[in-house]
Amino acid sequence: MNAASVRILVTGGTFDKNYDELEGQLRFRSTHVPEMLELGRSRIAVEVETLMLIDSLEMTDAHRARVVERCRAAPEARIVVTHGTDTMELTARALHAAALPKTIVLTGAMVPYTFGSSDGLFNLGSALAFAQSLPAGVFVAMNGRCLSGARVRKDRSNGVFIECD
């Protein structure tokens, strides 16, 4: 395993949505992760791999199995998964159940990166920092907090992630 670098697996979610002015809807074109890394002046070695660009509400168990398999096959011991927030907890639990000997950090955004007021850039930077410093396990990094992937859930009434027992 390549311990010196971090693999970023892109799955889509609000992180990568763009506003389609003609249709008045949020759509996917391509990932914003490389641009975000450049804007954040990231100096760590990363490998960005786009697995899919979908809303997490459309994510199926087959999609989650693909995320698990790519994490398993990745040569890096440290992985960040960008993901939509609506079902991030389900993917975190699937990764936790796989018990991979790697540090895997899921992150996303509540507001699209292209809106300018997005939490995405901060969350990506936090996830990269947590991925480099935490031991093997599955975590969710949102809004400066790092939570257990096995116990995380989205508190929809408050728009935050919390750990449950």
C-alpha positions as CSV (number, residue, x, y, z in Angstrom):
1,M,0.0,0.0,0.0
2,N,1.1,3.5,-0.8
3,A,1.1,5.2,2.6
4,A,2.4,8.5,1.3
5,S,-0.6,9.6,-0.8
6,V,-4.3,9.8,-0.5
7,R,-6.8,8.5,-3.0
8,I,-10.0,10.6,-3.5
9,L,-12.9,8.6,-4.8
10,V,-15.6,10.8,-6.2
11,T,-19.3,9.7,-6.2
12,G,-21.1,13.0,-6.8
13,G,-23.6,14.5,-4.4
14,T,-24.1,18.2,-3.8
15,F,-20.3,18.6,-3.8
16,D,-20.3,18.3,-7.6
17,K,-23.6,19.7,-8.7
18,N,-23.9,22.7,-11.1
19,Y,-27.0,24.9,-11.6
20,D,-28.5,24.4,-15.1
21,E,-29.9,27.8,-15.9
22,L,-31.9,26.5,-18.9
23,E,-33.7,23.8,-16.9
24,G,-33.5,25.5,-13.5
25,Q,-32.2,22.3,-11.9
26,L,-29.0,21.1,-10.3
27,R,-27.0,18.7,-12.6
28,F,-23.7,17.0,-12.9
29,R,-21.1,17.8,-15.5
30,S,-17.8,16.7,-14.0
31,T,-16.1,16.7,-10.6
32,H,-14.9,19.9,-9.0
33,V,-12.3,18.1,-6.8
34,P,-9.2,19.0,-8.9
35,E,-10.2,22.7,-8.9
36,M,-10.9,22.6,-5.2
37,L,-7.5,21.1,-4.5
38,E,-5.9,23.8,-6.6
39,L,-7.9,26.6,-4.9
40,G,-7.0,25.2,-1.5
41,R,-3.3,25.1,-2.5
42,S,-3.1,21.4,-1.5
43,R,0.4,20.1,-1.4
44,I,-0.2,16.5,-0.7
45,A,0.0,13.7,-3.2
46,V,-3.5,12.7,-4.3
47,E,-5.0,10.5,-6.9
48,V,-8.5,11.5,-7.9
49,E,-10.8,8.8,-9.3
50,T,-14.3,9.5,-10.4
51,L,-16.5,6.4,-9.7
52,M,-19.8,8.0,-10.5
53,L,-21.6,11.4,-10.5
54,I,-25.0,10.7,-8.9
55,D,-27.2,12.2,-6.2
56,S,-26.8,10.0,-3.1
57,L,-30.6,9.5,-3.1
58,E,-30.1,7.5,-6.3
59,M,-27.3,5.4,-4.8
60,T,-28.1,1.7,-4.6
61,D,-26.5,-1.2,-2.8
62,A,-24.7,-2.0,-6.0
63,H,-23.2,1.5,-6.1
64,R,-22.1,1.1,-2.4
65,A,-20.5,-2.3,-3.2
66,R,-18.6,-0.5,-6.0
67,V,-17.3,2.1,-3.5
68,V,-16.3,-0.7,-1.1
69,E,-14.5,-2.6,-3.9
70,R,-12.6,0.4,-5.1
71,C,-11.5,1.2,-1.5
72,R,-10.3,-2.4,-1.2
73,A,-8.5,-2.4,-4.5
74,A,-6.8,1.1,-4.1
75,P,-3.1,0.9,-3.4
76,E,-3.3,3.8,-1.0
77,A,-3.9,3.2,2.7
78,R,-5.7,6.5,3.1
79,I,-8.9,7.3,1.2
80,V,-11.3,10.2,1.0
81,V,-14.8,9.5,-0.5
82,T,-16.8,12.5,-1.7
83,H,-20.5,11.7,-1.3
84,G,-23.9,13.1,-1.1
85,T,-25.1,13.8,2.4
86,D,-28.5,12.2,2.2
87,T,-27.2,8.6,2.3
88,M,-23.6,9.1,3.4
89,E,-24.3,7.2,6.6
90,L,-25.4,4.1,4.6
91,T,-22.1,4.0,2.6
92,A,-20.1,4.6,5.8
93,R,-21.8,1.6,7.4
94,A,-21.1,-0.5,4.3
95,L,-17.4,0.5,4.4
96,H,-17.3,-0.2,8.2
97,A,-18.8,-3.7,7.7
98,A,-16.1,-4.4,5.1
99,A,-13.4,-3.9,7.8
100,L,-10.7,-2.8,5.4
101,P,-7.3,-2.1,7.0
102,K,-7.3,1.5,5.7
103,T,-8.3,5.0,6.8
104,I,-11.4,6.0,4.9
105,V,-13.0,9.4,5.4
106,L,-16.3,10.3,3.7
107,T,-17.2,13.9,3.2
108,G,-19.7,16.0,1.3
109,A,-21.4,19.4,1.2
110,M,-24.7,20.8,2.1
111,V,-24.4,23.6,-0.6
112,P,-22.9,23.0,-4.1
113,Y,-19.3,24.1,-4.5
114,T,-20.2,26.3,-7.4
115,F,-22.5,28.5,-5.3
116,G,-19.6,30.2,-3.6
117,S,-21.0,29.8,-0.1
118,S,-20.4,26.1,0.0
119,D,-19.0,24.2,2.9
120,G,-17.4,21.8,0.4
121,L,-14.0,23.3,0.2
122,F,-13.6,23.3,4.0
123,N,-15.0,19.8,4.3
124,L,-12.6,18.4,1.6
125,G,-9.6,20.0,3.4
126,S,-10.8,18.6,6.7
127,A,-11.3,15.2,5.3
128,L,-7.8,15.2,3.7
129,A,-6.3,16.2,7.1
130,F,-8.3,13.5,9.0
131,A,-7.4,10.9,6.4
132,Q,-3.7,11.6,7.0
133,S,-3.8,11.6,10.8
134,L,-6.4,9.0,11.9
135,P,-5.8,5.3,12.3
136,A,-7.5,2.7,10.1
137,G,-11.2,2.9,10.2
138,V,-14.2,4.6,8.6
139,F,-15.1,8.2,9.5
140,V,-17.3,11.0,8.3
141,A,-15.8,14.5,8.2
142,M,-18.3,17.3,8.0
143,N,-18.1,20.9,9.2
144,G,-14.9,20.5,11.1
145,R,-16.0,17.4,13.0
146,C,-14.9,13.8,12.5
147,L,-17.4,11.1,13.4
148,S,-17.4,7.3,13.6
149,G,-18.7,5.9,10.3
150,A,-20.3,3.0,12.3
151,R,-22.4,5.4,14.4
152,V,-23.0,8.5,12.2
153,R,-26.3,9.8,11.1
154,K,-27.6,12.9,9.5
155,D,-29.8,15.0,11.8
156,R,-32.1,16.4,9.1
157,S,-33.9,18.8,11.5
158,N,-30.6,20.6,12.3
159,G,-28.7,20.0,9.0
160,V,-25.7,18.4,10.8
161,F,-24.2,15.0,11.3
162,I,-24.2,13.4,14.7
163,E,-23.1,10.1,16.3
164,C,-25.7,7.9,17.8
165,D,-25.3,5.0,20.2
